[in-house]
Amino acid sequence: MTRNLSIFNQLRPFTVGFDNVFDNFESMFDEGVLNVSSVNYPPYNIVKTGDNAYDIEIALAGFGKDDINVEYAENQLTIKSVKKEEKQEKEGVIHKGISKRHFVRSFTVADDVEVKGAELKDGLLTVALERIIPEAKKPRTIKIK
């Protein structure tokens, strides 16, 4: 048993019904997803835009809508570049500092969060997400008999 597993196992006795959350974190450690130093392109922000709304903003200078693929499956939001045939370089380019390198960026999304859409504007891809709270999970007062 690794150190990571023991951290989560120490929390399990104090929670009910969070097994899948702990399992997700354990798999992130096992797959090396939480090794931040290895994944730094493209840069991104996660912004809370409301009580239950979030935006993921990804800086994609030089990319067009046809150059990016946004997929959501099994609680994984994956944004990646689409490989195309290499175009001829523009004549007269003295220095090429804007990179259009291949990338894959994934985010684990909670069960109660819905992906609303994506927009690319001015080199910034924004993916809108919203947490949907079912009536059964909203706060309520329990009447005492």
C-alpha positions as CSV (number, residue, x, y, z in Angstrom):
1,M,0.0,0.0,0.0
2,T,1.4,3.4,-1.0
3,R,1.5,6.5,1.1
4,N,-1.2,8.1,-1.1
5,L,-3.6,5.3,-0.4
6,S,-3.0,5.5,3.3
7,I,-3.9,9.2,3.3
8,F,-7.3,8.4,1.8
9,N,-7.8,5.4,3.9
10,Q,-7.4,7.5,7.0
11,L,-10.3,9.8,5.8
12,R,-12.7,6.9,4.9
13,P,-13.9,6.3,8.5
14,F,-15.2,9.9,8.7
15,T,-17.2,9.9,5.5
16,V,-20.2,8.0,4.0
17,G,-20.7,7.5,0.3
18,F,-17.5,9.1,-1.0
19,D,-15.7,6.0,-2.1
20,N,-15.8,7.0,-5.7
21,V,-14.2,10.4,-4.8
22,F,-11.3,8.7,-3.0
23,D,-11.0,6.2,-5.8
24,N,-10.7,9.0,-8.4
25,F,-7.9,10.7,-6.3
26,E,-6.1,7.4,-5.9
27,S,-6.2,6.8,-9.7
28,M,-4.9,10.4,-10.3
29,F,-1.9,9.7,-8.1
30,D,-1.3,6.3,-9.7
31,E,-1.5,7.7,-13.2
32,G,0.8,10.7,-12.4
33,V,-1.9,13.2,-13.3
34,L,-1.1,15.3,-10.2
35,N,2.6,15.8,-11.3
36,V,2.1,19.4,-12.2
37,S,5.7,20.0,-13.5
38,S,5.1,17.6,-16.4
39,V,2.0,19.3,-17.8
40,N,2.3,23.1,-18.3
41,Y,1.1,23.6,-21.8
42,P,-1.3,25.1,-22.6
43,P,-1.7,27.4,-19.6
44,Y,-5.2,27.6,-18.1
45,N,-7.4,29.1,-15.5
46,I,-10.3,27.6,-13.6
47,V,-12.7,30.5,-12.7
48,K,-15.8,30.3,-10.4
49,T,-18.3,32.5,-12.2
50,G,-21.3,31.9,-9.9
51,D,-22.5,29.9,-7.0
52,N,-22.6,26.8,-9.1
53,A,-20.9,27.9,-12.3
54,Y,-17.3,27.5,-13.5
55,D,-15.3,28.3,-16.6
56,I,-12.1,26.7,-17.7
57,E,-10.1,29.2,-19.7
58,I,-7.2,27.8,-21.9
59,A,-4.8,30.1,-23.7
60,L,-4.5,28.9,-27.3
61,A,-2.9,31.6,-29.4
62,G,-2.7,30.7,-33.0
63,F,-5.2,27.9,-32.9
64,G,-8.6,28.0,-34.7
65,K,-11.8,26.1,-34.0
66,D,-10.8,23.3,-36.4
67,D,-7.5,22.8,-34.6
68,I,-9.1,21.9,-31.2
69,N,-11.2,19.0,-30.1
70,V,-13.2,19.1,-26.8
71,E,-14.6,15.8,-25.6
72,Y,-16.5,14.8,-22.4
73,A,-16.9,11.2,-21.4
74,E,-17.0,9.3,-18.1
75,N,-16.3,12.4,-16.0
76,Q,-13.3,13.3,-18.1
77,L,-13.2,16.6,-20.0
78,T,-10.4,16.4,-22.6
79,I,-9.2,19.2,-24.7
80,K,-6.6,18.4,-27.4
81,S,-5.1,19.8,-30.5
82,V,-6.0,18.1,-33.8
83,K,-3.1,17.0,-35.9
84,K,-3.3,18.2,-39.5
85,E,-1.0,18.0,-42.4
86,E,1.8,20.5,-41.9
87,K,1.2,23.7,-43.8
88,Q,4.0,25.6,-45.6
89,E,5.6,28.2,-43.4
90,K,4.8,31.8,-44.3
91,E,7.4,33.4,-46.4
92,G,9.4,36.1,-44.7
93,V,9.0,34.6,-41.1
94,I,12.2,35.6,-39.4
95,H,11.4,34.2,-35.9
96,K,8.7,31.7,-35.0
97,G,7.7,32.3,-31.3
98,I,4.0,31.3,-31.4
99,S,3.9,27.6,-30.9
100,K,1.1,25.4,-32.3
101,R,2.5,22.2,-30.7
102,H,0.4,19.2,-30.1
103,F,-1.3,19.0,-26.6
104,V,-3.8,17.0,-24.5
105,R,-5.2,18.5,-21.4
106,S,-7.7,16.6,-19.2
107,F,-9.8,17.6,-16.2
108,T,-11.8,15.3,-13.9
109,V,-15.3,16.6,-13.6
110,A,-17.6,15.7,-10.6
111,D,-20.8,13.7,-11.2
112,D,-23.1,16.6,-10.6
113,V,-21.3,19.0,-12.9
114,E,-22.5,19.4,-16.5
115,V,-20.5,20.7,-19.4
116,K,-22.6,23.5,-21.0
117,G,-20.4,24.5,-24.0
118,A,-17.2,25.8,-25.3
119,E,-16.2,29.0,-27.1
120,L,-12.9,30.1,-28.8
121,K,-12.5,33.9,-28.8
122,D,-9.4,36.0,-29.1
123,G,-7.1,33.0,-28.6
124,L,-8.9,32.0,-25.4
125,L,-10.9,28.7,-25.2
126,T,-13.6,28.9,-22.6
127,V,-15.4,25.8,-21.5
128,A,-18.5,26.5,-19.3
129,L,-19.5,24.1,-16.6
130,E,-22.4,24.2,-14.2
131,R,-23.0,22.2,-11.0
132,I,-26.6,20.8,-11.1
133,I,-27.9,20.2,-7.6
134,P,-30.8,17.8,-7.5
135,E,-33.8,18.6,-5.2
136,A,-32.8,15.6,-2.9
137,K,-29.4,17.3,-2.2
138,K,-30.6,20.8,-1.5
139,P,-30.7,21.8,2.1
140,R,-34.0,21.2,3.9
141,T,-35.3,21.1,7.4
142,I,-36.2,17.8,8.9
143,K,-39.4,17.9,10.9
144,I,-39.1,16.2,14.3
145,K,-42.0,13.9,15.3
